[in-house]
């Protein structure tokens, strides 16, 4: 008899954004003339930077010539990209990272989901709550969690770290021992950040507990405030306890191109059941080379263009465009009298639902009254209930129209 992986059966309902798509489709079917504006899923809308387009064209031409054609490349990524990442992203911020500690992939989402494969299933994970669903769901699929409690909206054998307005969205250090710590900074969905001092406390906890920090820095380029580190490796000791995930998706508009990378310093260790230290870099290299054939050559050439001096200038123009959208949304919510957070160091605005309304109820209200799509906070975890996420990735004119509707059509 063929049996299924019953851990998948623990997952409640459908994936968050699939449920949003289902509800939006149902609304469109009933209201075909509705002019719907999406401030929901965090997909980009602006075109690739000119330097990226130029690099793509050149790489495509190379693929048309036998003398410059490329077949399989190194699974870990081409040296030309890894070396430029080191120089532009890490050395520029005083972080001691080497090219062979970088693994290029098809995106941070894949790596955040796959990284748990190199860890034992007996490990206890700690996640911020609310949280990007991929961190938790992939650990459920692997069997690292217990069952799901529908009344509380949580899984057993998971340490949840509530992040709400009450604690300024700063997770508390666990009192108990945990092994794998997921931190997203700037945070998706709340749009909030951690300072150097706050991150240093996590690094010290990890060092004392033989834990590993899984640090998602996909939105690092959106940071505007000086006291927020651009990489966790700016913090002393991070090389010994932290794995960092980076993405070109929101940084350079690569959501449809698919390119990201994971940094695993050779000084990060876990242990075998016998207590022997085991470096994680070679384990991830083994997993990566076994299950992945490498990111496309033309995509890596495009990514290389991003981390050139000209590329950095051009992508910041687009990032500033999105952050201006965030300003427009924040000012609009001010005008509507809606409390919110984020939108300063991240393209996400995390608002408090008016009148203590449930997140999904507010989703339906916003869709029906203003024809605007957002993301219910409850979809990110129990502490997300009563909150709602808007993104700044839309077209500027649509963002302005959406804000006007919130102020004039939404009944509060």
Residue pairs with C-beta under 8 A, 6 or more apart in sequence:
5 141
5 143
7 140
7 141
7 142
7 143
8 140
8 141
10 140
10 145
10 147
10 148
10 155
11 137
11 140
11 141
11 148
12 148
12 150
13 19
14 22
15 133
15 137
16 133
16 375
16 379
16 380
17 40
17 41
17 375
19 379
20 40
20 41
20 363
20 373
20 375
20 376
20 379
23 363
23 364
23 367
24 36
24 367
24 373
27 34
27 36
27 367
27 368
28 34
28 36
34 371
35 371
36 367
36 371
36 372
36 373
37 371
37 372
37 373
37 394
37 398
37 401
37 402
37 405
38 372
38 373
38 394
39 329
39 372
39 373
39 374
39 390
39 391
39 392
39 394
39 399
39 402
40 373
40 374
40 375
40 389
40 390
40 391
41 375
41 391
42 188
42 250
42 347
42 348
42 391
42 393
43 255
43 393
44 249
44 250
44 253
44 255
44 322
44 393
45 393
45 394
45 395
46 253
46 318
46 321
46 322
47 53
47 253
48 56
48 252
48 253
48 254
48 257
48 302
49 252
49 253
49 305
49 306
49 311
49 314
49 315
49 317
49 318
50 314
51 305
51 306
51 308
51 310
51 311
51 314
52 252
52 253
52 302
52 305
52 306
52 311
52 314
54 305
55 301
55 302
55 304
55 305
56 298
56 301
56 302
58 301
59 297
59 298
59 301
59 302
60 298
62 68
62 69
62 70
62 297
63 69
63 70
63 297
63 298
70 297
72 293
72 294
73 294
73 295
73 297
73 300
74 294
75 288
75 289
75 292
75 293
75 294
76 82
76 100
76 102
76 103
76 104
76 285
76 288
76 289
76 294
77 102
77 103
77 104
77 261
77 294
77 295
77 300
78 104
78 297
78 300
78 304
79 99
80 300
80 304
81 104
81 300
81 303
81 304
81 307
82 99
82 100
82 102
82 104
82 261
83 99
84 304
84 307
84 308
85 99
85 102
85 246
85 261
85 307
86 97
86 98
86 99
86 102
87 307
88 307
88 308
88 312
89 231
89 246
89 307
90 96
90 97
90 231
90 233
90 263
91 97
93 229
93 230
93 231
93 233
93 234
94 234
95 231
95 233
95 234
96 233
96 239
97 233
97 263
97 265
98 266
100 266
100 281
101 263
101 264
101 265
101 266
101 281
102 261
102 262
102 263
103 111
103 261
103 262
103 263
103 264
103 284
103 285
103 288
104 259
104 260
104 261
104 294
104 295
104 300
104 303
105 111
105 259
105 260
105 261
105 262
105 288
105 292
105 295
106 258
106 259
106 260
106 292
106 295
107 247
107 249
107 254
107 258
107 259
107 260
108 216
108 218
108 245
108 246
108 247
108 249
108 260
108 262
109 134
109 247
109 260
110 260
111 245
111 260
111 261
111 262
112 132
112 134
112 135
112 138
112 214
112 216
112 245
113 134
113 137
113 138
114 138
114 287
114 291
115 214
115 243
115 245
115 262
115 284
116 138
116 139
116 142
116 144
116 180
117 142
117 287
118 280
118 283
118 284
118 287
119 144
119 179
119 180
119 212
119 270
120 273
121 142
121 143
121 144
122 144
123 144
123 179
123 180
124 157
124 158
124 159
124 176
124 177
124 178
124 179
124 180
125 135
125 136
125 139
125 144
125 145
125 158
125 159
125 178
125 179
125 180
125 181
125 182
126 158
126 159
126 160
126 161
126 174
126 178
126 180
126 181
126 182
127 135
127 136
127 158
127 159
127 160
127 161
127 182
127 381
128 161
128 163
128 171
128 182
128 183
128 184
128 187
129 160
129 161
129 162
129 163
129 380
129 381
129 382
129 383
129 384
130 163
130 189
130 190
130 377
130 380
130 381
130 383
130 384
130 387
131 182
131 184
131 380
131 381
132 184
132 188
132 189
132 216
132 380
133 379
133 380
135 182
135 184
135 214
135 216
136 145
136 155
136 158
136 381
139 145
139 158
140 148
140 155
144 157
145 155
145 156
145 157
145 158
146 155
146 156
146 157
146 158
147 155
147 156
148 154
148 155
149 155
149 156
152 382
153 378
153 381
153 382
153 385
154 160
154 381
154 382
159 174
159 176
159 178
160 381
160 382
160 383
161 171
161 172
161 174
162 171
162 383
163 169
163 170
163 171
163 187
163 190
163 192
163 383
164 383
165 339
165 341
165 352
168 192
169 187
169 190
169 192
169 341
169 350
170 192
170 194
170 198
171 183
173 201
173 202
173 205
174 205
177 209
177 211
178 209
178 211
179 209
179 210
179 211
179 212
180 211
180 212
180 214
181 202
181 205
181 206
181 211
181 212
181 213
181 214
182 214
182 216
183 194
183 199
183 202
183 213
183 214
183 215
183 216
184 215
184 216
184 218
185 193
185 194
185 199
185 215
185 216
185 217
185 220
185 228
185 232
186 192
186 193
186 219
186 220
186 222
186 223
186 228
186 342
186 345
186 346
186 348
187 193
187 342
187 346
187 348
188 216
188 218
188 219
188 346
188 348
189 348
189 350
189 375
189 377
189 380
189 384
189 387
189 389
190 341
190 342
190 348
190 350
190 387
190 389
191 341
191 342
191 343
191 344
191 345
191 346
191 347
191 348
191 349
191 350
191 389
192 341
192 342
192 345
192 346
192 350
193 223
193 225
193 228
193 345
193 346
194 202
194 228
195 227
195 228
196 227
196 228
196 229
196 234
196 235
199 229
199 232
199 235
199 238
200 235
200 236
200 237
202 213
203 213
203 232
203 235
203 236
203 237
203 238
203 241
203 242
204 237
205 211
206 212
206 213
206 241
206 242
207 237
207 240
207 241
210 270
210 271
211 241
212 241
212 242
212 243
212 268
212 270
212 280
213 232
213 238
213 241
213 242
213 243
214 242
214 243
214 245
215 232
215 242
215 243
215 244
215 245
216 244
216 245
217 230
217 231
217 232
217 244
217 245
217 246
218 245
218 246
218 247
218 249
218 250
218 251
218 260
219 250
219 345
219 346
219 347
220 230
220 231
220 246
220 251
221 230
221 250
221 251
221 315
221 316
221 319
222 250
222 319
222 322
222 323
222 345
222 346
222 347
223 230
223 345
223 346
224 323
224 344
224 345
225 344
225 345
228 345
229 235
231 244
232 238
232 242
232 244
233 239
233 242
233 244
233 263
233 265
239 265
239 267
239 268
240 265
240 267
240 268
240 269
241 268
242 265
242 268
243 262
243 263
243 264
243 268
243 280
244 262
244 263
245 260
245 261
245 262
245 263
246 260
246 261
246 262
246 263
247 254
247 259
247 260
248 254
248 257
248 259
248 260
248 303
248 306
249 255
249 258
249 259
249 260
250 347
250 393
251 306
251 315
251 319
252 303
252 306
252 311
252 315
252 318
253 315
253 318
254 299
254 302
254 303
257 299
257 302
258 295
258 299
259 295
259 299
259 300
259 302
259 303
262 284
264 280
264 281
264 284
265 281
266 279
266 281
267 279
268 279
268 280
268 281
269 277
269 278
269 279
269 280
270 277
270 278
270 280
271 277
271 278
272 278
295 303
305 311
306 312
306 315
321 396
322 347
322 392
322 393
323 347
323 392
324 396
325 347
325 392
325 393
325 394
325 396
325 399
326 343
326 344
326 346
326 347
326 348
326 349
326 392
327 343
328 396
328 399
328 400
328 403
329 343
329 349
329 390
329 392
329 399
329 402
329 403
330 340
330 343
330 349
331 403
332 403
332 404
332 406
332 407
333 339
333 340
333 349
333 351
333 403
333 406
335 407
336 406
336 407
336 410
336 412
337 412
338 351
338 352
338 354
338 406
338 412
339 351
339 352
340 349
340 350
340 351
340 352
341 349
341 350
341 351
342 348
342 349
342 350
343 349
343 392
347 391
347 392
347 393
348 389
348 390
348 391
348 392
349 389
349 390
349 391
349 392
350 377
350 387
350 388
350 389
351 387
351 388
351 389
351 390
352 386
352 387
352 388
353 359
353 361
353 362
353 377
353 386
353 387
353 388
354 362
354 412
355 412
356 386
357 365
357 386
358 378
358 385
358 386
359 376
359 377
359 378
359 379
359 384
359 385
359 386
359 387
359 388
360 376
360 378
362 374
362 376
362 388
363 373
363 374
363 375
363 376
363 388
365 410
366 372
366 373
366 374
366 388
366 406
366 410
367 373
369 409
369 410
369 411
370 402
370 405
370 406
370 409
370 410
371 405
372 402
372 405
372 406
374 388
374 389
374 390
375 388
375 389
375 390
375 391
376 384
376 388
376 389
377 384
377 385
377 386
377 387
377 388
377 389
378 384
378 385
380 389
392 399
394 402
